[in-house]
Amino acid sequence: MFDLDRIENCGLVARIDYHETIGSTSDRAMEIGALDEAQLPLLVLTERQTAGRGRGANRWWSADGALTFSLVLAAPTERLPPTRWPQIALVAGVAVCEALQSLAQRAELRVKWPNDVYLADGKICGILCESIPGSRDRLVVGVGINVNNRVQKGPAATLIEHDGVARDLTEVLVTVLDELDRRWRELVDGNFEEAATFYREQCLLTGKLVRIAQAGDSTVVGICRGIDNFGRLRVQTEGGETAIVSGSVVSWDE
């Protein structure tokens, strides 16, 4: 069980919407975030998520011991216009990576553009940032982290399988929220440079041959050169360097 009183004292939490079981924390966050009277920042938290969503048609299955939550954040357009919203997933990934590194100091953690955190060769965290339909200044950040759950299949990783240590989920959540609060405040204040520097240092894809699927069935193939100052992925193709704003990295090779 979560210590809700402790969580409520985090900087990124004005209200908690808690559920023992829920289909999708992000669906619930979308529902509440669409209400004008919603108190923000809002944390939607659950012990178990049964129908979590990832990018596109991907699903995020939450087994017992995983940490799944969504945040509804106010993004004032004059300080964080929608053109900068692609930076949010990167900043969230940086915050999660920093938090997990403090909890597992020997873990080999990396960020994978645009919205994943990897431990060694396995995905340990997925992040999904979505705008709320009809709203120009609110968004939902959904986060799923493998903490005490066991991986049954697929290229995934968990903290407990990394070092055998069972962690208190409240402690993990508070650590992540504190890092998210710091990085979010930086971003809203117009400072993306510090997070971008960390991202470049921990980028899983830099120097690798990547294949990126984009809308309209187009594909970009080339060598990843990290991210630029806007958070776009730099890819050196046969025709020159291109900056990718959105897409899914479907493969990467040395």
N, C-alpha and C positions, 0 to 999 in steps of 0.2 A: 504493500500500500504506500501511496505517496504521502509525504508530509506537506499538506496543502498550505498550512500556515507559513512554513518556511519558504515555499515557492512563491507565495503571494507577496513576499518582501523583495522579490527581484525587480530590478529596474524596468524590465520589459513586460511586466505583468500588472495591469490595473484590475483585471477580473479573470477568474478561472472558471471555465465551463468543463466540469469533470464528469467522466463516464467510466464505469467499470468495463463496459464493452460498447463499441460503436462501429458502424460500417467504415466511415472515413472521417477522420478529424478535419480534413480540408473541406469536405462537403459541408460539415457542420459549421466550420469557420466562415465559409461563403454565405451560408444562410444567415448567421448572426451579423456578419460584417455588412450585409446589405441593408440593415436597419439603421436609420439615421441616429437613433438613440443609443446605439451600441457603445459601450464604454471601452476605449482602447488605451493601450494595447490589450488585446484579448488572447488568452491562452486556452486552446481546446486540448484537453489532455485525457488520455485513456489508458487503462491497464492492458487492453487488448483491442486491436483494430482488425476487422474481418474483411474489409474491402478497400484497402488503401490504394491510392493511385500514384503512378509515376508518370514520366513523360510519355506522350503519345498513348499507345495502348498498353503500356507496361503497368504491372500491378506491383504493389509493395505489400508482401504478406508479413504480418506481424505475429510471430510466435511468442509464447510466454517468455518473459525476460527481455524482450525488446523494448526500446523506448520510442514511442510515436506520439507526436504532437504537432499542432499547427498554431501559428500566430497570425492574428489580424493586426496589421500595422497601418498607421496613418502616414501617408507619403505626400506631404504638401507639394503641389506641383511647382510652386515658385522656388522650392529648394531642391526637390528631387523630381524633375520632369520625367514623363514616361520614356523619353529617349535614353535615360540613364538606368532604367529598370533592369536591363540585362546584367548590370553590375551587382544587383542584389543577390542573385544566386551565388555569384563568386564570393562575395563578402560573407554570406552565410556559410559557405564551404570552408572559408578561411577560419571563421569563428569555431566551427565544429572541430576542425583539424587541430586548432590551438587547444581547445578544451580537452580533447581526447589525448593529446600529447602530454598534457599536465597530469592526466590520470594514469597514463601508461607510458612512462618516459622512454622506455626502450622500444616502443612500437615504431615501425617504419611506416609513417603516415604520409600520404600524398593527396593532392587535390586533382580531380579529373574534370576538365571542362565539359559542360558548364555547371554541373550540379551534383557531383558525387565526391565522396571521400573514400580513399582506398587504404587498407592496411596490407602492406606487402602486395600480393597479387589478387587480393579479394576485396570486393566492395563491402565497406562497413557502414556507409551512410548514403542515403539518397535524399535529395532536396528538390522540392518542387515549388516554384514561385508562380503565382497566378494573380491576375487582376480580377477584381470583383465586377461582374457585369453591371453596367450602369453607373459605376463609380470611377472618377478620375483621380482620386486621391487616397484609395485604400487598396491594400493587396494582402494576399495570404501566402505565408511561407510555411510549407509543410516539411517536416523533418522525420526521418526514420533512421534509427541507429541500432545496430546489432550490439547488445551489451552482454546480457547473461543468457541469451538464447543460443541454441545449437543449430548449425547450418546443416540442412539435410541434403541439399544439392546445389549445383551452380557455383559460379566463381564469386563466392561471398566469404566474408570474414566476420568474426565476432571478437570482442575483447576477452571473453572468458576462454575461448579456444586459443587465444594468443598467449595468455600467461596463467590461465587456471584460476584467476581471481574473480570471485563473484562480487559485483559492486552494487552499492545501494543506488537505486534508480533516481531517488530524489537528489542525491549528491551529484550524479552525472547530469541530471537535468539542470540543476542550479548552476553548475560549472559552465554548461553550454549557454544558458541564458545570460550569464554574466558576460561571457565573451561576445555573444550576439549583441547585447546592449552596447558594449563599447564600440564594436565595429559599426553598428547601425548609426550611432550618434556621429561617428566620423563621416560616414557616407552622407547623411543628411546635412552635415556642415560643409559638404563639398570636398572632403578629403578622401579620395580613393587611392592615392598614391601609396600609402603605407600598406594597405591590404594587397594592392597589386604587386608590391615588392615581395611580400611573403608568398603570394600566389606563384610568382615566377620561380622562386626558390624551391617550392614544393610541387611544381607542376609535373604530373605523371607523364604527360605526353611529349614534353620538349625533347627534340632530337629524334622522335619516332615517326615512322611513316604512318599517317593517319588516313582513314577513309571516313568522310563525313556525309551523311545523308541529309538533304535539304528538301524543302517544300517543292512540289512539282516534279518529284522523282529525279532531281538532279543530284550529282555526287561530286564532291571535291576530294581529290587525292593529292597528298604532298607531305613534305616534312614539316612537322610542327616546330614553330619558333617561339612558342610561349604566347603570352597575351600582350596587347598593346595598352596604351594609357586609358582606353575606353572600355577595356574588358573583352575586346574581340579577340578571337583566336587567330594568330598569325600562321599562315600555311604557305610554305614555299612550293608552288606547283611548277610544272614544266613551262607555263606561260608567265611566271613571275610570282611575287608574293601577293596573297590576297588576305583580306581580313574578314573572318566569319562572324556574323552577328548572332545567328541562331542555326541550330541543326543538332543532329545526333551523331556522336562518334561511334561508328559501328565496328571499327577494328583499329588496332594500332600494333605496329611491329617495330622491332629494333632495326 
